[in-house]
Amino acid sequence: MCTVFVEIMDRYVFDKKSCNTRRRQSDRFVPAREAVEEKRRRNSWPRPTKSCDLWDSKYLQQKKHAVLLYGVLGFDDELNKYEKQMIPAWPCVPRQRKYLAPADSILDLPRYGEADFPELLDWGSDNVLVAALGHIYHKWSWKTQDIIQQSTTSNQTMCCKFHPRAEYLALGTTGRRAEIHDNELSKCISNSYCDCDILLGKNYNCAITAFEWSPTGQSYVMGCSEGRIRSFTINNRPMSQRRMAKVAISLLRISPDARFLAVTSVLQDDIYLLCWPSFELYSTLVSPNWTVKAINWHPWRSALLGVGTVTKDIHARIVMWDVPAGRIAEYGLSDKNYYLDTMRFNHRSGELVVSLYNPNVANGNSQLVVLSDHDKAVDHWGDGRKFPDRVRYMIFNPDGTLLASATSDEDLIIWKFLPEDKKKKIKNKSFSTMPVYLDVTKRNALCILCTPVGTRLVMWDSPPYRRHTH
């Protein structure tokens, strides 16, 4: 503990930083030699690229001029008719102007770059950010712009997730357990253990590497470093368990209607879709040509899964999986070499934010791209020599107007993603803005159904959606 204190005593979690504090100062007009590509060092004039990215400023300018030309020539009706015939990859209300300006705040995340798993950051519904680093987690309030609470865990933290109503904070740790802390008291109130050491017949303490709450907060699921998943009720009663892989579980995502659980593991090319909470195998998405980097459910659809992948020849691709309809569509983002590090849907606008990394540029080049469709970029940040660090994880604030990104250079960058809604919100107890949730919390199929007219209990024995697809 003393050694750790010496390493970070000059740095504090959520300390304010200036942009690119780790890079040496250079002439703003003359780039450093290492910031210029090898080919451009030898040739005074760069050669034009064969392809152009969707978010490239030149491409967007050409597209804008083409639209104006169609209008002048009287072809705008045909263009509108063509766009209406095109089926969007996901539902979205795209922005009309760009909002990704320079970062609103840049805070420090000491030792985040050393973490094995990126989900050590979360933004609760009470507008509080939490960063779990080592044995200590820190809560930072957006309202006060300061740390409001700190607490500790018994073991090193591997992941953390706020309860949907910010009543609890779950922390997956080493020592094969997940700690459930009371959010207001910042104190551990219960522990959930993985029993993989008993089932696998060896004396080994695994680590909880992934965690996910159900949409209603009545249950949760956790995954461990031995490839097992296990679910519990809010009262800490075991529900189901299953072995999914031989390596650590990296991502767990429960669909908005609480019918499906998407599971993937570290550096794997497959995604398992299970029925929630029985863990019966529903379907599998496998491709030998890619590695899964991110999975996220669209917040406006009952079960539309977005999958971010990277091919073997370093090309970023997005896969949209409409689970109820059984449709799968795959889209390439660029002909150039890009790694897809992470992605997330915005629950307010439905837009998809993707973090891309270009290894062919000197010192690398990381970019944030906002997509309204697979072929339409509506916002972008990362042009030129000033670009954000490589983003490992992203999370939105409760109203979806701010985006927090954690980088490999241990920066927490907060972006203004959308304008704030200045209209007063009318509280109506008989109306719920939540989508339809079907959350089974017991084996006798007790379900909670949240509808636009209120909340009611529904009982049935055998859900019709249980089926097995090979």
Long-range contacts (C-beta under 8 A, 24 or more apart in sequence): 4-134, 7-110, 7-111, 8-110, 8-111, 11-108, 11-110, 12-108, 12-110, 13-107, 13-108, 13-109, 13-110, 13-131, 13-133, 13-138, 13-140, 13-147, 14-107, 14-108, 14-109, 14-129, 14-131, 14-138, 14-140, 14-146, 14-147, 14-412, 15-107, 15-108, 16-105, 16-106, 16-107, 16-108, 17-106, 17-107, 17-108, 17-411, 18-106, 19-102, 19-103, 19-106, 19-386, 20-386, 22-409, 31-385, 34-362, 34-363, 35-362, 35-363, 35-385, 36-362, 37-360, 37-361, 37-362, 38-362, 49-336, 50-335, 51-334, 51-335, 51-336, 53-333, 53-334, 53-336, 53-377, 54-333, 54-334, 54-369, 54-371, 54-375, 54-376, 54-377, 55-367, 55-369, 55-377, 55-380, 57-383, 60-377, 88-372, 88-373, 89-318, 89-320, 89-329, 89-331, 89-373, 89-374, 90-298, 90-301, 90-304, 90-306, 90-320, 90-345, 90-350, 90-352, 90-373, 91-298, 91-300, 91-301, 91-350, 92-349, 92-350, 92-351, 92-352, 92-372, 92-373, 93-349, 93-350, 94-349, 94-351, 94-372, 94-376, 94-378, 95-349, 95-351, 95-370, 95-372, 95-378, 95-379, 95-418, 98-378, 98-379, 98-380, 99-379, 99-416, 99-417, 99-418, 99-419, 100-368, 100-370, 100-379, 100-380, 100-381, 100-415, 100-416, 100-417, 101-415, 101-416, 103-388, 103-413, 103-414, 103-415, 104-402, 104-414, 104-415, 104-416, 105-145, 105-412, 105-413, 105-414, 106-411, 106-412, 106-413, 106-414, 107-140, 107-411, 107-412, 107-414, 108-410, 108-411, 108-412, 109-133, 109-406, 109-410, 109-411, 109-412, 110-410, 111-410, 112-392, 112-406, 112-410, 113-408, 113-409, 113-410, 116-158, 116-209, 117-158, 117-159, 117-209, 117-210, 117-248, 117-250, 118-342, 118-392, 118-393, 118-406, 119-159, 119-160, 119-161, 119-210, 119-211, 119-393, 120-157, 120-158, 120-159, 120-160, 120-393, 120-406, 121-160, 121-393, 121-395, 121-404, 121-406, 121-412, 122-160, 122-161, 122-162, 122-169, 122-395, 123-162, 123-395, 123-396, 123-397, 123-398, 123-404, 124-162, 124-163, 124-166, 124-169, 124-183, 124-398, 125-162, 125-164, 125-165, 125-166, 125-398, 126-166, 126-183, 126-398, 127-397, 127-398, 128-166, 129-404, 129-412, 130-160, 130-162, 130-169, 131-412, 132-157, 132-159, 132-160, 132-171, 133-157, 137-169, 137-171, 139-186, 142-397, 142-402, 149-186, 150-186, 151-181, 151-186, 151-187, 153-179, 153-188, 154-179, 154-188, 156-207, 158-207, 158-208, 158-209, 159-208, 159-209, 159-210, 159-211, 160-211, 161-211, 161-212, 161-213, 162-213, 163-213, 163-217, 164-213, 164-215, 164-216, 164-217, 165-217, 167-217, 170-211, 170-213, 170-220, 170-222, 171-211, 172-207, 172-208, 172-209, 172-210, 172-211, 172-222, 173-207, 173-208, 174-205, 174-207, 174-208, 175-205, 175-207, 176-205, 176-206, 176-207, 176-208, 176-224, 177-208, 178-208, 178-211, 178-222, 180-236, 190-236, 191-236, 192-222, 192-230, 192-232, 192-236, 194-222, 194-224, 194-226, 194-228, 194-230, 195-230, 195-241, 196-224, 196-226, 196-228, 199-228, 199-243, 200-226, 207-248, 209-248, 209-249, 209-250, 210-249, 210-250, 210-251, 210-252, 211-252, 212-252, 212-253, 212-254, 212-261, 213-254, 214-254, 214-258, 214-276, 214-277, 214-439, 214-441, 215-254, 215-256, 215-257, 215-258, 215-434, 215-437, 215-439, 216-258, 216-437, 216-439, 216-448, 216-450, 218-439, 218-441, 218-448, 219-277, 219-439, 219-440, 219-441, 221-252, 221-254, 221-261, 221-276, 221-277, 222-252, 223-248, 223-249, 223-250, 223-252, 223-263, 224-248, 224-249, 225-249, 227-265, 229-261, 229-263, 229-279, 231-277, 231-279, 233-441, 233-442, 234-441, 239-277, 239-441, 239-442, 239-443, 240-277, 240-278, 240-279, 241-279, 242-274, 242-279, 244-272, 251-292, 251-294, 251-295, 253-295, 253-296, 253-297, 253-305, 254-297, 255-297, 255-302, 255-303, 255-305, 255-323, 256-297, 256-298, 256-299, 256-301, 256-302, 256-303, 256-435, 256-437, 257-302, 257-303, 257-435, 257-436, 257-437, 257-438, 258-437, 258-438, 258-439, 258-440, 259-302, 259-303, 259-438, 259-463, 259-465, 260-303, 260-323, 262-295, 262-297, 262-305, 264-292, 264-295, 267-291, 268-292, 271-295, 271-305, 271-307, 273-305, 273-323, 275-463, 275-465, 275-466, 276-440, 277-440, 277-441, 278-440, 278-466, 280-466, 280-468, 281-468, 281-469, 282-323, 282-465, 282-466, 282-467, 282-468, 282-469, 283-323, 283-469, 284-469, 284-470, 285-319, 285-321, 285-328, 290-317, 293-339, 293-340, 293-341, 293-342, 293-343, 294-340, 294-341, 294-342, 294-343, 294-344, 296-343, 296-344, 296-345, 297-345, 298-345, 298-350, 299-345, 299-347, 299-350, 299-435, 300-350, 300-435, 302-435, 302-436, 306-343, 306-345, 306-352, 308-340, 308-342, 308-343, 308-354, 309-340, 310-339, 310-340, 313-337, 314-338, 314-339, 314-359, 316-340, 316-354, 316-356, 318-343, 318-352, 318-354, 318-374, 320-374, 329-374, 331-374, 331-375, 333-369, 333-374, 336-360, 341-366, 341-390, 341-391, 341-392, 342-391, 342-392, 342-393, 342-394, 343-394, 344-394, 344-395, 344-396, 346-396, 346-400, 346-417, 346-418, 347-396, 347-400, 348-396, 348-399, 348-400, 348-401, 348-418, 349-400, 349-418, 351-378, 353-394, 353-403, 353-417, 355-390, 355-391, 355-394, 355-405, 357-390, 364-390, 366-390, 366-391, 366-407, 368-405, 368-415, 381-415, 388-413, 389-413, 430-454, 438-463
